[in-house]
């Protein structure tokens, strides 16, 4: 049996998330259906670096799967891309060590989030950025980010439905910048909890709009309770950008 590592991109707007769900269109189910066709109906399961929610996109999601087929990289890429739907694209395929695991071997991830700040909504941006037409202070948001850098318990910044006990994570980089009408948030860390990036963005928006002061972030972290952080930003602005190993 051969193990393959794939980097895939997908437009999340047409999916009910990454993970298989009964009677719903998901990234995993579409990919596994294609693999089954390539293996004459035999089911081939894939494992990903992590799940993405409905509407969330990926530029560099990483998956692995085991196959008895021994094909060169370019043939895997051509075969998969010719059969996958248009909203999933395989960027690379490589044969890897049998011990490699897309999720458990990941050492960190990069996420990006995009806000569209034009006064009027753009129908062509509606699936790919969160329309927020109100004034924001990029300076205040970047000041607030300094309290989030480093190692913290991020209980206040994850969904109350999170079933992970250890909520300590390390954020290495947060960058917020604006180019014309698009505001981009870049987060790099050793791991992110369920809805963590979207809650961070929602809270930073409150800072940028003047509803909170930058230094309040320190207090929110200390509370370790979801009710003290801001709203969860919508899914369509979020992208899993890169997975580090």
C-alpha positions in Angstrom: 0.0 0.0 0.0 1.3 3.5 -0.9 0.6 6.7 1.0 0.1 9.9 -0.9 0.1 13.5 0.4 -2.0 16.0 -1.5 -2.3 19.8 -1.3 -5.8 20.8 -2.4 -7.7 24.1 -2.9 -11.4 24.5 -2.8 -14.1 27.1 -3.0 -16.1 26.4 0.1 -19.2 28.3 -0.9 -20.8 25.2 -2.5 -20.0 22.8 0.3 -21.6 22.0 3.7 -18.0 22.0 5.1 -15.1 19.6 4.6 -16.2 16.5 6.6 -18.7 13.9 5.3 -22.3 14.5 6.4 -25.3 12.5 5.4 -27.1 13.8 2.3 -24.9 16.8 2.1 -22.3 17.9 -0.4 -18.9 18.1 1.3 -15.3 18.3 0.1 -14.4 14.9 1.7 -17.4 13.1 0.1 -16.6 14.5 -3.4 -12.9 13.6 -3.2 -13.6 10.1 -1.9 -16.1 9.5 -4.7 -13.5 10.3 -7.3 -11.0 8.0 -5.6 -13.5 5.2 -5.5 -14.0 5.6 -9.3 -10.2 5.4 -9.8 -10.1 2.2 -7.7 -13.0 0.4 -9.4 -15.5 1.1 -6.6 -13.3 0.2 -3.7 -13.6 2.9 -1.0 -10.5 5.0 -0.3 -10.7 7.2 2.8 -8.8 10.5 3.1 -7.6 12.3 6.2 -7.2 16.1 6.3 -5.1 18.5 8.4 -8.4 19.7 9.9 -12.0 20.4 9.1 -13.4 23.5 7.6 -17.0 24.7 8.1 -19.7 25.4 5.6 -18.7 28.3 3.3 -15.0 28.3 4.4 -12.4 28.1 1.7 -8.9 26.5 1.4 -5.9 27.5 -0.6 -3.6 24.9 0.9 -5.5 22.1 2.7 -3.4 19.0 3.1 -4.8 15.5 2.9 -3.4 12.0 2.7 -4.7 8.6 1.5 -3.5 5.1 1.0 -3.7 3.4 -2.4 -2.4 0.2 -4.0 -1.8 2.2 -7.2 1.7 3.4 -7.8 1.4 6.3 -10.2 3.8 9.2 -10.8 2.9 12.6 -9.3 1.8 14.2 -12.6 -0.6 11.3 -13.5 -2.3 11.5 -10.1 -2.7 15.3 -10.5 -4.1 15.0 -14.0 -6.4 12.1 -13.2 -7.8 13.7 -10.0 -8.3 17.1 -11.5 -10.1 15.7 -14.6 -12.7 14.0 -12.4 -13.1 16.4 -9.5 -15.7 19.1 -9.6 -14.6 22.6 -10.6 -14.7 23.9 -7.1 -11.9 21.5 -5.9 -8.4 21.6 -7.4 -5.4 19.4 -6.6 -2.3 21.5 -6.4 0.2 18.7 -5.8 0.4 15.0 -5.1 3.5 13.2 -3.7 4.3 9.7 -2.4 5.2 10.0 1.2 6.3 7.9 4.2 3.7 5.4 5.4 3.8 7.0 8.8 2.9 10.5 7.6 -0.4 11.9 8.9 -1.9 15.1 7.5 -3.5 16.0 10.9 -1.1 14.7 13.6 2.1 15.7 11.9 1.1 19.3 11.3 3.3 21.8 13.2 1.3 24.9 12.4 -1.2 26.6 10.2 -1.8 29.9 8.4 -5.3 31.3 8.1 -6.4 34.4 6.3 -9.6 36.4 6.6 -10.9 39.0 4.2 -13.3 42.0 4.8 -14.8 43.9 1.9 -15.2 47.5 3.1 -17.0 49.2 0.1 -20.2 51.2 1.0 -22.2 49.0 -1.3 -22.1 45.2 -1.3 -20.5 43.5 -4.4 -22.4 40.4 -5.5 -19.2 39.0 -6.8 -17.5 39.2 -3.4 -20.4 37.8 -1.3 -19.0 34.3 -1.1 -15.3 35.3 -0.7 -15.2 38.2 1.8 -17.4 39.5 4.6 -19.0 42.8 3.6 -18.4 45.3 6.4 -19.1 48.9 5.2 -18.4 50.7 8.4 -15.2 52.6 9.4 -12.4 50.6 11.0 -9.1 51.6 12.6 -6.5 49.3 11.3 -4.1 50.9 13.8 -6.3 50.0 16.8 -6.8 46.4 15.6 -3.0 45.9 15.1 -2.5 47.3 18.6 -5.0 44.7 20.0 -3.2 41.9 18.2 -0.1 42.4 20.3 -2.0 41.0 23.3 -2.9 37.9 21.3 0.7 37.0 20.3 2.5 34.2 22.1 1.1 31.3 24.1 -2.3 31.7 25.8 -5.3 29.8 26.9 -7.8 30.8 24.1 -10.9 29.5 25.9 -12.6 32.9 25.3 -11.9 32.7 21.6 -13.3 29.3 20.7 -16.8 27.9 20.2 -18.6 26.8 23.4 -19.1 23.5 21.5 -15.4 22.8 21.4 -14.7 19.4 23.0 -11.0 19.9 23.2 -9.8 20.1 26.8 -6.4 21.8 26.2 -7.2 25.2 24.8 -3.6 26.6 25.0 -2.3 27.6 21.6 0.6 29.8 20.4 0.0 32.5 17.8 3.3 33.6 16.1 2.0 36.2 13.7 -1.0 38.4 13.2 -1.0 41.0 10.4 -3.8 43.2 9.4 -3.5 45.4 6.3 -5.8 47.2 3.9 -5.5 47.6 0.2 -8.2 49.8 -1.3 -11.5 48.2 -0.2 -10.1 44.9 1.0 -8.9 44.4 4.6 -6.9 41.2 5.1 -6.1 39.4 8.4 -3.2 36.9 8.5 -2.9 34.5 11.4 0.0 32.0 11.9 0.1 29.7 14.8 0.8 26.1 16.0 -2.9 25.3 16.0 -6.3 26.9 16.1 -9.5 25.9 18.1 -12.9 25.5 16.6 -14.1 28.9 15.3 -11.1 30.5 16.9 -10.0 32.6 13.9 -13.5 33.8 13.2 -14.0 34.8 16.8 -10.7 36.6 16.9 -11.7 38.5 13.7 -15.1 39.4 15.2 -13.5 40.7 18.4 -10.9 42.7 16.5 -13.6 44.3 14.3 -15.2 45.5 17.6 -11.9 47.0 18.5 -11.5 48.6 15.1 -15.0 50.1 15.2 -14.4 51.6 18.6 -16.7 49.3 20.6 -13.8 48.0 22.6 -10.3 49.2 23.5 -7.2 47.3 22.4 -6.2 46.6 25.9 -9.5 44.8 26.6 -8.1 41.8 24.8 -5.9 41.0 27.8 -8.9 40.9 30.1 -10.9 38.7 27.6 -8.1 36.2 27.5 -7.9 36.1 31.3 -11.7 35.4 31.7 -11.4 32.1 29.7 -15.1 32.3 28.8 -16.6 32.6 25.3 -19.2 35.1 26.4 -16.6 37.9 26.9 -15.3 37.8 23.3 -16.9 39.3 20.2 -19.2 37.8 17.6 -18.1 35.0 15.3 -17.3 36.5 11.9 -19.1 34.8 9.0 -17.5 31.8 7.3 -17.2 33.1 3.8 -14.3 35.4 4.6 -12.1 32.6 6.0 -9.4 30.7 4.1 -7.1 27.9 5.3 -4.1 29.2 3.6 -1.2 26.9 4.4 -0.3 23.9 6.7 3.2 23.6 8.1 5.0 20.4 8.8 
